[in-house]
Amino acid sequence: MMYRLMLFKFLLGGLAALSLTACQREANEPLAELSGRIFIFNYRVAAASYVITLRRTAPFPEGAYAEAEFENPQGGAPLKARQNLFPSMEKIVLESPDLKCVKKDKPYAVKIRLVGEGEKALQTIETSVTSNMDQTEMMPSKPLVVGPIYTPNPEVFHADGSVDYDKAGNCPA
């Protein structure tokens, strides 16, 4: 009887240890993978932005966040976005602040870091996004509508019936 009890405890302990190791993430296993990248052009409000989506491939630890640095098409410092991560999240969406001067067929660099407790980098993803449109050719520099009911912008649509899209911008050549 004592032998059976010791064998049972040994097997139970082995199963517990096995289940604990099965739940732990491998150190080099990615937490997420790139699932989408695009420029969004909203001509109604004269705004453009990067949108990057990631698909979760492993559970996110408590307190983790995703941080993206987007190349600034106007030049200068990269644009940044941050998204808190929760263990139940399946998808991460990172959207840049408004952009100006996006050029057609030019790849723009994006660097994404998944960061855990103590500011420890858990994963880094580097990619690029290329537009199939030139922002200065197809986007007005001022919103076409204003307000919650899409009132025509009086700075674009003048009382005399003239329209000023002012597509010329201060973009580098």
Contacts in CASP RR format, 6 or more apart in sequence:
PFRMAT RR
TARGET T0000
AUTHOR 0000-0000-0000
METHOD contacts of the structure
MODEL  1
MMYRLMLFKFLLGGLAALSLTACQREANEPLAELSGRIFIFNYRVAAASY
VITLRRTAPFPEGAYAEAEFENPQGGAPLKARQNLFPSMEKIVLESPDLK
CVKKDKPYAVKIRLVGEGEKALQTIETSVTSNMDQTEMMPSKPLVVGPIY
TPNPEVFHADGSVDYDKAGNCPA
25 31 0 8 1.000
25 58 0 8 1.000
25 59 0 8 1.000
29 57 0 8 1.000
29 58 0 8 1.000
30 57 0 8 1.000
30 58 0 8 1.000
30 123 0 8 1.000
31 56 0 8 1.000
31 57 0 8 1.000
31 58 0 8 1.000
31 59 0 8 1.000
31 60 0 8 1.000
31 64 0 8 1.000
31 114 0 8 1.000
31 122 0 8 1.000
31 123 0 8 1.000
32 54 0 8 1.000
32 55 0 8 1.000
32 56 0 8 1.000
32 57 0 8 1.000
32 58 0 8 1.000
32 66 0 8 1.000
32 92 0 8 1.000
32 114 0 8 1.000
32 123 0 8 1.000
32 125 0 8 1.000
33 54 0 8 1.000
33 55 0 8 1.000
33 57 0 8 1.000
33 125 0 8 1.000
34 52 0 8 1.000
34 53 0 8 1.000
34 54 0 8 1.000
34 55 0 8 1.000
34 125 0 8 1.000
34 127 0 8 1.000
35 53 0 8 1.000
35 54 0 8 1.000
35 55 0 8 1.000
35 91 0 8 1.000
36 51 0 8 1.000
36 52 0 8 1.000
36 53 0 8 1.000
36 54 0 8 1.000
37 50 0 8 1.000
37 51 0 8 1.000
37 52 0 8 1.000
37 53 0 8 1.000
37 110 0 8 1.000
37 127 0 8 1.000
37 129 0 8 1.000
38 50 0 8 1.000
38 51 0 8 1.000
38 129 0 8 1.000
39 48 0 8 1.000
39 49 0 8 1.000
39 50 0 8 1.000
39 51 0 8 1.000
39 99 0 8 1.000
39 102 0 8 1.000
39 129 0 8 1.000
39 131 0 8 1.000
39 133 0 8 1.000
40 48 0 8 1.000
40 49 0 8 1.000
40 50 0 8 1.000
40 51 0 8 1.000
40 95 0 8 1.000
41 47 0 8 1.000
41 48 0 8 1.000
41 102 0 8 1.000
41 133 0 8 1.000
41 135 0 8 1.000
41 138 0 8 1.000
41 139 0 8 1.000
42 48 0 8 1.000
43 138 0 8 1.000
43 139 0 8 1.000
43 140 0 8 1.000
43 144 0 8 1.000
44 143 0 8 1.000
44 144 0 8 1.000
44 145 0 8 1.000
44 150 0 8 1.000
45 143 0 8 1.000
45 144 0 8 1.000
45 145 0 8 1.000
46 139 0 8 1.000
46 140 0 8 1.000
46 141 0 8 1.000
46 142 0 8 1.000
46 143 0 8 1.000
46 144 0 8 1.000
47 98 0 8 1.000
47 99 0 8 1.000
47 143 0 8 1.000
48 98 0 8 1.000
48 99 0 8 1.000
48 100 0 8 1.000
48 102 0 8 1.000
48 135 0 8 1.000
48 139 0 8 1.000
49 95 0 8 1.000
49 96 0 8 1.000
49 97 0 8 1.000
49 98 0 8 1.000
49 99 0 8 1.000
50 68 0 8 1.000
50 70 0 8 1.000
50 79 0 8 1.000
50 94 0 8 1.000
50 95 0 8 1.000
50 96 0 8 1.000
50 99 0 8 1.000
50 108 0 8 1.000
50 110 0 8 1.000
50 129 0 8 1.000
51 93 0 8 1.000
51 94 0 8 1.000
51 95 0 8 1.000
51 96 0 8 1.000
52 68 0 8 1.000
52 93 0 8 1.000
52 94 0 8 1.000
52 95 0 8 1.000
52 110 0 8 1.000
52 112 0 8 1.000
52 127 0 8 1.000
52 129 0 8 1.000
53 91 0 8 1.000
53 92 0 8 1.000
53 93 0 8 1.000
53 94 0 8 1.000
54 66 0 8 1.000
54 91 0 8 1.000
54 92 0 8 1.000
54 94 0 8 1.000
54 112 0 8 1.000
54 125 0 8 1.000
55 90 0 8 1.000
55 91 0 8 1.000
56 89 0 8 1.000
56 90 0 8 1.000
56 91 0 8 1.000
56 92 0 8 1.000
59 87 0 8 1.000
60 85 0 8 1.000
60 86 0 8 1.000
60 87 0 8 1.000
60 89 0 8 1.000
60 114 0 8 1.000
61 87 0 8 1.000
61 116 0 8 1.000
61 117 0 8 1.000
61 122 0 8 1.000
62 87 0 8 1.000
62 117 0 8 1.000
63 84 0 8 1.000
63 85 0 8 1.000
63 116 0 8 1.000
63 117 0 8 1.000
64 84 0 8 1.000
64 85 0 8 1.000
64 114 0 8 1.000
64 115 0 8 1.000
64 116 0 8 1.000
64 117 0 8 1.000
64 122 0 8 1.000
65 82 0 8 1.000
65 83 0 8 1.000
65 84 0 8 1.000
65 85 0 8 1.000
65 114 0 8 1.000
65 115 0 8 1.000
65 116 0 8 1.000
66 82 0 8 1.000
66 83 0 8 1.000
66 85 0 8 1.000
66 92 0 8 1.000
66 94 0 8 1.000
66 112 0 8 1.000
66 113 0 8 1.000
66 114 0 8 1.000
66 115 0 8 1.000
67 80 0 8 1.000
67 81 0 8 1.000
67 82 0 8 1.000
67 112 0 8 1.000
67 113 0 8 1.000
67 115 0 8 1.000
68 80 0 8 1.000
68 81 0 8 1.000
68 82 0 8 1.000
68 94 0 8 1.000
68 96 0 8 1.000
68 110 0 8 1.000
68 111 0 8 1.000
68 112 0 8 1.000
68 113 0 8 1.000
69 78 0 8 1.000
69 79 0 8 1.000
69 80 0 8 1.000
69 110 0 8 1.000
69 111 0 8 1.000
69 112 0 8 1.000
70 78 0 8 1.000
70 79 0 8 1.000
70 80 0 8 1.000
70 81 0 8 1.000
70 96 0 8 1.000
70 108 0 8 1.000
70 109 0 8 1.000
70 110 0 8 1.000
71 78 0 8 1.000
71 79 0 8 1.000
71 108 0 8 1.000
71 109 0 8 1.000
71 110 0 8 1.000
72 78 0 8 1.000
72 79 0 8 1.000
72 99 0 8 1.000
73 99 0 8 1.000
73 100 0 8 1.000
73 101 0 8 1.000
73 102 0 8 1.000
73 103 0 8 1.000
73 106 0 8 1.000
73 108 0 8 1.000
73 135 0 8 1.000
73 171 0 8 1.000
74 99 0 8 1.000
74 100 0 8 1.000
74 101 0 8 1.000
74 170 0 8 1.000
74 171 0 8 1.000
74 172 0 8 1.000
75 101 0 8 1.000
75 172 0 8 1.000
78 111 0 8 1.000
79 96 0 8 1.000
79 97 0 8 1.000
79 99 0 8 1.000
81 94 0 8 1.000
81 95 0 8 1.000
81 96 0 8 1.000
81 97 0 8 1.000
83 92 0 8 1.000
83 93 0 8 1.000
83 94 0 8 1.000
85 92 0 8 1.000
85 114 0 8 1.000
94 112 0 8 1.000
99 135 0 8 1.000
100 135 0 8 1.000
100 169 0 8 1.000
100 170 0 8 1.000
100 171 0 8 1.000
101 135 0 8 1.000
101 136 0 8 1.000
101 169 0 8 1.000
101 171 0 8 1.000
101 172 0 8 1.000
102 108 0 8 1.000
102 131 0 8 1.000
102 133 0 8 1.000
102 134 0 8 1.000
102 135 0 8 1.000
103 131 0 8 1.000
103 134 0 8 1.000
103 135 0 8 1.000
104 131 0 8 1.000
104 132 0 8 1.000
104 133 0 8 1.000
104 134 0 8 1.000
104 137 0 8 1.000
105 130 0 8 1.000
105 131 0 8 1.000
105 132 0 8 1.000
106 130 0 8 1.000
106 131 0 8 1.000
107 128 0 8 1.000
107 129 0 8 1.000
107 130 0 8 1.000
108 128 0 8 1.000
108 129 0 8 1.000
108 130 0 8 1.000
108 131 0 8 1.000
109 126 0 8 1.000
109 127 0 8 1.000
109 128 0 8 1.000
110 126 0 8 1.000
110 127 0 8 1.000
110 128 0 8 1.000
110 129 0 8 1.000
111 124 0 8 1.000
111 125 0 8 1.000
111 126 0 8 1.000
112 124 0 8 1.000
112 125 0 8 1.000
112 126 0 8 1.000
112 127 0 8 1.000
113 121 0 8 1.000
113 123 0 8 1.000
113 124 0 8 1.000
113 125 0 8 1.000
114 121 0 8 1.000
114 122 0 8 1.000
114 123 0 8 1.000
114 124 0 8 1.000
114 125 0 8 1.000
115 121 0 8 1.000
115 122 0 8 1.000
116 122 0 8 1.000
136 167 0 8 1.000
136 168 0 8 1.000
136 169 0 8 1.000
136 171 0 8 1.000
137 167 0 8 1.000
139 167 0 8 1.000
140 156 0 8 1.000
140 165 0 8 1.000
140 166 0 8 1.000
140 167 0 8 1.000
141 165 0 8 1.000
141 166 0 8 1.000
141 167 0 8 1.000
141 168 0 8 1.000
141 169 0 8 1.000
142 153 0 8 1.000
142 155 0 8 1.000
142 156 0 8 1.000
142 164 0 8 1.000
142 165 0 8 1.000
142 166 0 8 1.000
143 153 0 8 1.000
143 156 0 8 1.000
144 152 0 8 1.000
144 153 0 8 1.000
144 156 0 8 1.000
144 157 0 8 1.000
145 151 0 8 1.000
145 152 0 8 1.000
145 153 0 8 1.000
146 152 0 8 1.000
146 153 0 8 1.000
155 164 0 8 1.000
156 163 0 8 1.000
156 164 0 8 1.000
156 165 0 8 1.000
156 166 0 8 1.000
157 163 0 8 1.000
158 164 0 8 1.000
END
